Amino acid sequence: MKKNFEIQAKDSQSSARAGIIHTPHGPVETPAFAPVASQGTIKGLPHSLLQELGAQLILINSYHLYLRPGLETITKLGGVHSFISWQKPILSDSGGFQIYSLSPLVKVKKEKVEFTSHLDGTRILLSPEDVMDIQIKLQTDIIMPLDRFLPFPSSEEKMREAVDLTTHWARRSKAYFVSQSSAQLLWGISQGSTFWNLRKRSIEDLQEIDFQGYALGGLGIGEPKSQLLDILEKSDSLLPKNKPRYLMGIGYIEDILEAVERGIDLFDCVLPTRNARNGTLFTSKGKIVIKNLKYAQDKRPLDEECSCYTCRNFSRAYLRHLCERQEISSAILNTIHNLYFYLDIFRKIRQAIQSNSFKSLKWNIINKKEEE
């Protein structure tokens, strides 16, 4: 039987590794970045362009799709891959983040979570088993259990309660998943914020339950960078080496490089796409806020080192004009560039690990001069 995860290369100077996650809808070469398609689409980008950019997988939000268009509609149309016409791997989030982001509309109990729909006020009860059932019926490739996500900072007492609840839900989720004989991959999510004693316990509890991959949740939400790196460093020594590791919601390139160095394999974030729609573009020399007046007559492409469609065809001046006029094409062209930029960096990361030159690549990316 083929393993769900194969490590193909390791960096000799760090914990960075290159591998392949095998899913029901094909392989994912790691380290990998999953663009966020919460509603089943990348805002401003058709799937054909997304595939041309080299996206290997996307992330959807099971909670949002459960509300609209609804599970019945998606299952009748053959599952989410068929519904959205995307035949590559899909990772589905559980809705744990929505407990955090929609907190005024949520009541958390041990047995179930009670949501008040942000759409029409309907009362929704979801248990860990319900969340598993939703994702199994969606037929996504990698699925996540319901977890308890708290803001930073939170007290150690509150975080201990969140870790206990996350473990309780993880056990129930795994038991239900096993009973369904699904070919999907179920990964566990550790919590504990920057309290290492709690994070350690959470990781150990999840390993006892035994998942096919492990995610670090509840990070990248305001904690000091040094504490984030400390948690990643210690987690690297504790997580099993033969299973994929997923750092949820982290999107700044510098943070991604630090995480890859500490053994992380998978990332997702709205940062490149949301910033693109707001006119903030990422380049090899730093950020460009394209609406700034200084670009009004700038003939240069966004990034002279970039080979994306946007950079090959359009000037900063034209992109500024589209942004100022709030043209739909502004969001499309900006999103093409930002996603190409991110996915290209991940291509370079994988190549650097294969050639044992990751440290050099990291230094070159981080030390490029920012736009003046």
Beta strands, then each sheet from edge to edge (+ up, - down):
strand 1: 5-10
strand 2: 17-23
strand 3: 26-30
strand 4: 32-35
strand 5: 58-61
strand 6: 90-93
strand 7: 106-108
strand 8: 113-116
strand 9: 123-126
strand 10: 142-143
strand 11: 185-190
strand 12: 213-216
strand 13: 245-247
strand 14: 266-269
strand 15: 280-283
strand 16: 286-289
sheet 1: 1+ 2- 3+
sheet 2: 4+ 14+ 13+ 12+ 11+ 10+ 6+ 5+
sheet 3: 7+ 8- 9+
sheet 4: 15+ 16-
end
